[in-house]
Amino acid sequence: MKKLFIILSLMIFSGLANAADAPVDSIPPVSFNIGGEVVLEGLQISKCEDQASAADVFANELDDADDASITADLVTLGFASGTLLTDDASYTFDVSPCGADNLNETFPHFSTKKKLTFDASATLYNGLQVAFSDELNLADIDDEESAFELSVGGAFGTILFKDKTSAVDSMLIGTSGSGADTDITLTSDGHIKTTSGGDGGINVVYFTPSFAGMDLALGYNHNTDNLGLDNSEFKDTISVGFGYETYIGDVVISLGGGVEKASSGTDTPANCLTTDEATAESATSADTFFDGLYGSSRCGNETLSAIGADLALGNYTISSAYSSLDTTDGGDTTVWSVGLGKTINDTDYTIGYTLETLDYAREKVNGSEVEDQSKILMLEAVRPIGEGIDLGLNISNAEVDNASQELGNGVKDAWRAGVSLTLGF
């Protein structure tokens, strides 16, 4: 890693030295651009659930005849001998997929999205290209404070410095039709493109020059807190990504994906169980109780695998992608999606289906698996109506089946429809 930064520093220094020797009026200019996008959307929810009742979830999952019976069941689940949870006879279920304040929301309302983009680039005298870009989400500024992106490129390829990314994130394709807007909490926030080791700190991704339609990317994150401390949760996260494009007649086939591995320095099996025990003990709802009792959170070492493909023929594009995040001592998440896109009279149509699954770390006492699942069907149409102005229509149906809701609402189903007006500048 030190060699990489030394080489990079020498290349930049060489370019700056040449620039210092050149006449002032011949110094290459820096290109700087500011853009943005504002979206106004009117929404309508056409179906929500009624409020669920409390139930004795604890007794349904564990033998609560006495403390010894509870402890025996917990040992069967994998907890340490002597572990005991306080019996709580009344856990609540999810109130509604639309939230407690909108149990039967059928009226239209509005939402806005707004963001700014900044781009700057320059070419040094040795041919080295330096570029910076950032996107600021004005609706969630706090989440954007640590955003950073800088790339350095030349004949050797491109080196990218960026927060919250990986080689997988940069190379995965085929995700068109996934990640629809919904007003319900889903199993996963779309396809998984980074591990926890890539979610924090500065990631370095090197892109090789393209060769015979093949592109490769190598990613590295030394430390998730950027300080190199020994007590950082994740250190030395490594990712590999690839992309490939070829032609068969008039069909363009594109592939892309990769693998990322993150090793946790603090999440041992014992620590994961201790955290889950505390979550279950402090739970006030069925959902949180299941999270702790059976282990739904990421915990331990993580391995991300993802691959996707696009098949383009004329105005048609078929997309499909698969991503899977495995953790050694926590829940495992998989996402699969398929989408079809077509352009008709300047209007872009996309229809897609996504299946998201969360497998909990531990099985029930009777040996049955614990699993959450979401199914999302979406339809979107976008048409330009002026310079930088788009009119859009999006409809989605989300069905969420959480294991913790068997005695309550069970499967939750919600529709969402929106008409949007997007102004880009």
C-alpha positions as CSV (number, residue, x, y, z in Angstrom):
1,M,0.0,0.0,0.0
2,K,2.9,2.4,0.8
3,K,4.4,1.7,-2.6
4,L,1.1,2.8,-4.3
5,F,1.0,6.1,-2.5
6,I,4.7,6.8,-3.2
7,I,4.3,6.1,-6.9
8,L,1.2,8.3,-7.0
9,S,2.9,11.1,-5.2
10,L,5.9,11.0,-7.6
11,M,3.5,11.1,-10.7
12,I,1.7,14.2,-9.3
13,F,4.9,15.9,-8.2
14,S,6.4,15.3,-11.7
15,G,3.4,16.9,-13.3
16,L,3.4,19.9,-11.0
17,A,7.2,20.4,-11.5
18,N,6.7,20.5,-15.2
19,A,3.8,22.9,-14.8
20,A,6.0,25.2,-12.7
21,D,8.6,25.5,-15.4
22,A,6.1,26.3,-18.1
23,P,4.9,29.8,-19.0
24,V,1.9,31.0,-16.9
25,D,-0.3,31.5,-20.0
26,S,0.3,27.8,-21.1
27,I,-0.8,26.1,-17.8
28,P,-3.8,23.8,-18.6
29,P,-7.0,25.1,-17.3
30,V,-9.1,23.3,-14.6
31,S,-12.6,22.4,-15.8
32,F,-15.2,23.0,-13.1
33,N,-18.9,22.3,-13.3
34,I,-21.9,22.6,-10.9
35,G,-25.1,20.8,-11.6
36,G,-28.1,19.5,-9.8
37,E,-31.5,18.0,-9.8
38,V,-34.8,18.8,-8.1
39,V,-37.7,16.3,-8.0
40,L,-41.3,17.0,-7.0
41,E,-43.4,14.0,-6.6
42,G,-47.0,13.5,-5.6
43,L,-47.7,10.1,-4.0
44,Q,-50.6,8.0,-3.1
45,I,-50.8,4.8,-1.0
46,S,-53.7,2.6,-2.0
47,K,-53.4,-0.2,0.5
48,C,-52.2,-0.5,4.1
49,E,-52.8,-2.9,7.0
50,D,-54.7,-2.4,10.2
51,Q,-52.9,-2.3,13.5
52,A,-51.9,-5.6,14.9
53,S,-52.4,-6.8,18.5
54,A,-49.8,-7.9,21.1
55,A,-49.3,-11.6,21.8
56,D,-47.1,-13.9,23.9
57,V,-44.3,-14.1,21.3
58,F,-41.8,-15.2,24.0
59,A,-43.7,-18.3,24.9
60,N,-44.2,-19.1,21.2
61,E,-40.5,-19.1,20.6
62,L,-39.1,-20.4,23.9
63,D,-40.3,-22.9,26.6
64,D,-41.1,-20.4,29.4
65,A,-42.3,-22.9,32.0
66,D,-39.4,-21.8,34.2
67,D,-35.9,-20.3,34.0
68,A,-34.3,-23.7,33.5
69,S,-36.5,-24.4,30.4
70,I,-35.7,-20.9,28.9
71,T,-32.0,-21.5,29.5
72,A,-32.1,-25.0,27.9
73,D,-33.8,-23.6,24.8
74,L,-31.2,-20.8,24.5
75,V,-28.4,-23.3,24.7
76,T,-30.1,-25.3,21.9
77,L,-30.1,-22.1,19.8
78,G,-26.4,-21.7,20.4
79,F,-26.1,-19.3,23.3
80,A,-23.7,-20.0,26.2
81,S,-24.7,-22.3,29.0
82,G,-26.5,-20.3,31.8
83,T,-27.9,-17.6,29.5
84,L,-31.3,-16.4,30.7
85,L,-33.8,-13.9,29.2
86,T,-36.5,-12.2,31.2
87,D,-39.9,-13.5,30.2
88,D,-42.0,-10.9,28.5
89,A,-45.5,-12.0,27.8
90,S,-46.6,-9.1,25.6
91,Y,-44.7,-8.1,22.5
92,T,-46.2,-5.8,19.8
93,F,-46.1,-6.5,16.1
94,D,-45.4,-4.0,13.3
95,V,-48.3,-1.6,13.4
96,S,-48.6,-0.9,9.7
97,P,-46.4,-0.9,6.6
98,C,-47.2,2.8,6.1
99,G,-46.3,3.9,9.7
100,A,-48.3,4.5,12.9
101,D,-49.5,7.9,11.7
102,N,-51.0,6.6,8.4
103,L,-52.7,3.4,9.1
104,N,-55.0,3.6,6.1
105,E,-53.4,6.3,4.0
106,T,-55.3,6.7,0.7
107,F,-54.9,10.5,0.2
108,P,-52.2,12.1,-2.1
109,H,-49.3,13.8,-0.6
110,F,-46.0,15.3,-1.9
111,S,-42.3,14.7,-1.4
112,T,-39.2,16.4,-2.8
113,K,-35.7,15.3,-3.6
114,K,-32.9,17.7,-4.3
115,K,-29.1,17.3,-4.9
116,L,-26.1,19.2,-6.2
117,T,-23.2,17.7,-8.1
118,F,-19.7,19.2,-8.3
119,D,-17.1,18.1,-10.9
120,A,-13.6,19.4,-11.5
121,S,-10.9,18.0,-13.7
122,A,-7.5,18.8,-15.2
123,T,-4.7,17.3,-17.2
124,L,-1.1,17.8,-16.1
125,Y,1.8,18.2,-18.5
126,N,2.9,14.6,-18.1
127,G,-0.6,13.5,-19.3
128,L,-1.8,12.6,-15.9
129,Q,-5.6,13.3,-15.5
130,V,-6.9,14.4,-12.1
131,A,-10.6,14.6,-11.5
132,F,-12.8,15.3,-8.4
133,S,-16.6,14.8,-8.2
134,D,-19.1,14.9,-5.4
135,E,-22.9,14.6,-5.1
136,L,-24.5,16.4,-2.2
137,N,-28.0,15.2,-1.2
138,L,-29.6,18.4,0.2
139,A,-32.4,16.3,1.8
140,D,-29.9,14.5,4.0
141,I,-26.8,16.7,4.4
142,D,-25.5,14.9,7.5
143,D,-25.1,11.6,5.6
144,E,-23.1,13.4,2.9
145,E,-20.5,15.1,5.2
146,S,-18.0,12.3,4.8
147,A,-18.5,11.9,1.0
148,F,-15.3,12.1,-1.0
149,E,-14.2,11.1,-4.5
150,L,-11.0,11.8,-6.3
151,S,-9.6,10.0,-9.4
152,V,-6.2,10.0,-11.0
153,G,-5.9,8.4,-14.5
154,G,-3.5,7.9,-17.4
155,A,-2.1,5.3,-19.7
156,F,-1.6,3.0,-16.6
157,G,-5.3,3.0,-15.8
158,T,-7.3,5.0,-13.2
159,I,-7.0,5.1,-9.4
160,L,-10.1,6.1,-7.5
161,F,-10.2,7.4,-3.9
162,K,-13.8,7.3,-2.6
163,D,-15.9,6.8,0.5
164,K,-18.4,3.9,0.8
165,T,-17.4,2.0,-2.4
166,S,-15.6,-1.1,-3.6
167,A,-14.5,-2.8,-6.9
168,V,-17.8,-4.6,-6.8
169,D,-19.8,-1.3,-6.5
170,S,-17.9,0.1,-9.5
171,M,-18.3,-2.9,-11.8
172,L,-21.8,-4.5,-10.9
173,I,-24.3,-4.0,-13.7
174,G,-27.7,-5.5,-14.6
175,T,-29.5,-3.8,-11.7
176,S,-32.0,-1.9,-13.9
177,G,-35.5,-2.6,-12.5
178,S,-34.4,-3.1,-8.9
179,G,-34.5,-0.7,-6.0
180,A,-38.0,0.8,-6.5
181,D,-39.3,3.5,-4.3
182,T,-41.6,2.1,-1.7
183,D,-43.3,3.4,1.5
184,I,-42.6,0.2,3.4
185,T,-39.5,-1.1,5.1
186,L,-37.9,-3.8,2.9
187,T,-35.6,-6.6,3.7
188,S,-32.7,-4.9,1.9
189,D,-32.1,-1.5,0.5
190,G,-31.6,-2.8,-3.0
191,H,-28.5,-4.7,-4.2
192,I,-25.6,-5.0,-1.8
193,K,-22.4,-3.5,-3.3
194,T,-20.1,-3.2,-0.3
195,T,-19.3,-5.0,2.9
196,S,-19.2,-3.2,6.3
197,G,-15.4,-3.0,5.7
198,G,-16.0,-0.8,2.6
199,D,-18.8,1.3,4.1
200,G,-16.3,3.5,6.1
201,G,-13.0,5.1,5.4
202,I,-11.3,5.9,2.1
203,N,-11.4,3.1,-0.4
204,V,-8.8,2.9,-3.1
205,V,-9.9,1.2,-6.4
206,Y,-7.6,0.7,-9.3
207,F,-9.1,0.2,-12.8
208,T,-6.9,-1.4,-15.4
209,P,-6.9,-0.3,-19.0
210,S,-9.5,-2.1,-21.1
211,F,-8.2,-5.1,-23.0
212,A,-10.3,-7.0,-25.6
213,G,-13.5,-6.0,-23.9
214,M,-12.4,-7.0,-20.4
215,D,-12.0,-4.5,-17.6
216,L,-10.7,-5.3,-14.1
217,A,-10.8,-3.4,-10.8
218,L,-8.9,-4.0,-7.6
219,G,-10.2,-2.4,-4.4
220,Y,-8.5,-1.9,-1.0
221,N,-9.6,-0.2,2.3
222,H,-6.9,-0.3,4.9
223,N,-9.1,0.8,7.8
224,T,-12.7,1.8,8.3
225,D,-11.9,4.9,10.4
226,N,-9.0,6.2,8.2
227,L,-6.7,6.3,11.2
228,G,-5.0,3.0,11.0
229,L,-5.7,2.1,14.6
230,D,-5.4,-1.4,15.8
231,N,-8.8,-1.3,17.4
232,S,-10.7,-0.5,14.1
233,E,-13.5,-3.0,13.5
234,F,-12.5,-3.7,9.9
235,K,-8.9,-3.6,8.5
236,D,-7.5,-4.6,5.1
237,T,-10.8,-5.1,3.2
238,I,-10.0,-6.3,-0.4
239,S,-12.3,-6.4,-3.4
240,V,-11.9,-7.6,-7.0
241,G,-14.3,-6.6,-9.8
242,F,-14.6,-7.3,-13.5
243,G,-16.5,-6.1,-16.5
244,Y,-16.8,-7.7,-20.0
245,E,-18.7,-6.7,-23.2
246,T,-19.1,-8.6,-26.4
247,Y,-21.4,-8.7,-29.5
248,I,-23.3,-11.6,-30.9
249,G,-24.9,-10.3,-34.1
250,D,-27.0,-7.3,-33.1
251,V,-27.1,-8.3,-29.4
252,V,-24.8,-6.5,-27.0
253,I,-23.9,-8.7,-24.0
254,S,-22.4,-7.0,-20.9
255,L,-21.3,-8.7,-17.7
256,G,-20.0,-7.2,-14.5
257,G,-19.6,-8.0,-10.8
258,G,-17.0,-9.1,-8.3
259,V,-16.1,-10.2,-4.8
260,E,-15.2,-8.4,-1.6
261,K,-13.9,-9.8,1.7
262,A,-13.8,-7.9,5.0
263,S,-12.3,-9.3,8.2
264,S,-13.6,-8.1,11.5
265,G,-11.1,-7.4,14.2
266,T,-13.7,-7.2,17.0
267,D,-16.7,-9.4,16.1
268,T,-15.9,-12.8,17.6
269,P,-18.6,-15.5,17.8
270,A,-18.9,-14.9,21.6
271,N,-19.2,-11.1,21.1
272,C,-21.9,-11.6,18.5
273,L,-23.9,-13.8,20.8
274,T,-23.5,-11.3,23.7
275,T,-24.8,-8.5,21.5
276,D,-27.8,-10.5,20.3
277,E,-28.6,-11.5,23.9
278,A,-28.6,-7.8,24.9
279,T,-30.9,-7.0,21.9
280,A,-33.4,-9.8,22.8
281,E,-33.4,-8.8,26.5
282,S,-34.2,-5.1,25.8
283,A,-36.7,-5.9,23.0
284,T,-40.1,-4.2,23.2
285,S,-41.4,-5.6,19.9
286,A,-41.6,-8.9,18.2
287,D,-39.3,-7.7,15.4
288,T,-36.5,-6.6,17.8
289,F,-36.9,-9.8,19.8
290,F,-36.4,-12.0,16.7
291,D,-33.4,-9.8,15.7
292,G,-31.7,-10.7,19.0
293,L,-32.9,-14.3,19.5
294,Y,-32.1,-15.6,16.1
295,G,-29.5,-13.0,14.9
296,S,-30.4,-10.9,11.9
297,S,-27.6,-8.3,12.0
298,R,-24.3,-8.4,10.2
299,C,-21.7,-9.9,12.6
300,G,-18.2,-11.4,12.0
301,N,-16.3,-11.6,8.8
302,E,-18.2,-10.7,5.6
303,T,-18.0,-12.0,2.1
304,L,-19.8,-10.2,-0.7
305,S,-20.4,-11.8,-4.1
306,A,-22.3,-10.1,-7.0
307,I,-22.8,-10.5,-10.7
308,G,-25.1,-9.0,-13.3
309,A,-25.7,-8.9,-17.0
310,D,-27.4,-6.6,-19.6
311,L,-28.6,-7.9,-23.0
312,A,-29.3,-5.1,-25.4
313,L,-31.1,-5.4,-28.7
314,G,-32.3,-2.3,-30.4
315,N,-34.6,-0.4,-28.0
316,Y,-34.9,-3.4,-25.7
317,T,-32.6,-4.1,-22.7
318,I,-32.9,-7.1,-20.4
319,S,-31.2,-6.8,-17.1
320,S,-30.6,-9.3,-14.3
321,A,-28.3,-9.2,-11.2
322,Y,-27.6,-11.2,-8.1
323,S,-25.8,-10.1,-4.9
324,S,-25.1,-12.1,-1.7
325,L,-23.6,-11.0,1.6
326,D,-22.5,-13.8,3.9
327,T,-21.4,-13.2,7.5
328,T,-19.7,-15.8,9.7
329,D,-21.8,-15.1,12.8
330,G,-24.8,-13.0,11.6
331,G,-27.6,-12.9,9.1
332,D,-27.0,-13.5,5.4
333,T,-28.7,-11.4,2.7
334,T,-29.3,-12.2,-0.9
335,V,-30.9,-10.0,-3.6
336,W,-32.0,-11.1,-7.1
337,S,-33.6,-8.8,-9.7
338,V,-34.7,-8.9,-13.3
339,G,-35.7,-5.9,-15.4
340,L,-36.9,-5.1,-18.9
341,G,-36.4,-1.7,-20.5
342,K,-37.7,-0.2,-23.8
343,T,-37.8,3.2,-25.4
344,I,-40.9,4.1,-27.3
345,N,-41.3,7.6,-28.8
346,D,-38.7,9.2,-26.5
347,T,-40.3,7.6,-23.4
348,D,-38.2,5.2,-21.4
349,Y,-40.2,2.3,-19.9
350,T,-38.8,0.0,-17.2
351,I,-40.5,-3.0,-15.5
352,G,-38.7,-4.9,-12.8
353,Y,-39.0,-7.6,-10.1
354,T,-36.8,-7.9,-7.1
355,L,-36.6,-10.8,-4.5
356,E,-34.7,-10.0,-1.2
357,T,-34.1,-12.6,1.4
358,L,-32.5,-12.4,4.9
359,D,-31.5,-15.7,6.5
360,Y,-31.0,-15.4,10.2
361,A,-27.9,-16.7,11.9
362,R,-29.7,-19.3,14.0
363,E,-32.6,-21.7,13.5
364,K,-35.5,-22.1,15.8
365,V,-35.5,-24.7,18.6
366,N,-37.5,-27.1,16.4
367,G,-34.9,-26.7,13.6
368,S,-37.0,-24.6,11.2
369,E,-35.2,-21.7,9.5
370,V,-35.9,-18.1,10.3
371,E,-36.2,-15.9,7.2
372,D,-37.4,-12.5,6.1
373,Q,-38.4,-11.9,2.5
374,S,-39.4,-9.0,0.3
375,K,-40.9,-9.1,-3.2
376,I,-41.0,-5.8,-5.2
377,L,-42.7,-5.3,-8.5
378,M,-42.2,-1.9,-10.2
379,L,-43.1,0.0,-13.4
380,E,-41.6,3.3,-14.4
381,A,-42.0,5.6,-17.4
382,V,-39.9,8.7,-18.0
383,R,-40.4,11.2,-20.8
384,P,-38.5,14.5,-21.5
385,I,-40.9,17.4,-21.9
386,G,-38.3,20.2,-22.2
387,E,-34.6,21.0,-21.9
388,G,-33.6,19.3,-18.7
389,I,-37.2,18.6,-17.6
390,D,-38.6,15.1,-17.3
391,L,-42.0,13.9,-16.4
392,G,-42.1,10.5,-14.7
393,L,-44.7,7.9,-13.5
394,N,-43.7,5.1,-11.1
395,I,-45.8,2.4,-9.6
396,S,-44.6,-0.3,-7.2
397,N,-46.1,-3.1,-5.1
398,A,-44.1,-4.4,-2.2
399,E,-44.8,-7.5,-0.2
400,V,-42.9,-8.1,3.0
401,D,-43.0,-11.4,4.9
402,N,-41.1,-11.1,8.2
403,A,-40.7,-14.2,10.4
404,S,-41.5,-12.0,13.5
405,Q,-45.0,-11.2,12.2
406,E,-46.5,-14.7,12.0
407,L,-48.8,-14.1,14.9
408,G,-49.5,-10.5,14.0
409,N,-50.2,-8.9,10.6
410,G,-48.3,-11.7,8.8
411,V,-47.4,-10.7,5.2
412,K,-47.5,-6.9,4.7
413,D,-48.5,-5.5,1.3
414,A,-48.5,-1.9,0.2
415,W,-48.9,-0.1,-3.1
416,R,-47.2,3.1,-4.0
417,A,-47.9,5.4,-7.0
418,G,-46.1,8.6,-7.9
419,V,-46.0,11.2,-10.6
420,S,-42.8,13.2,-10.6
421,L,-41.4,16.3,-12.3
422,T,-37.6,16.4,-12.5
423,L,-35.6,19.6,-13.3
424,G,-32.0,19.0,-14.0
425,F,-29.4,21.8,-14.5
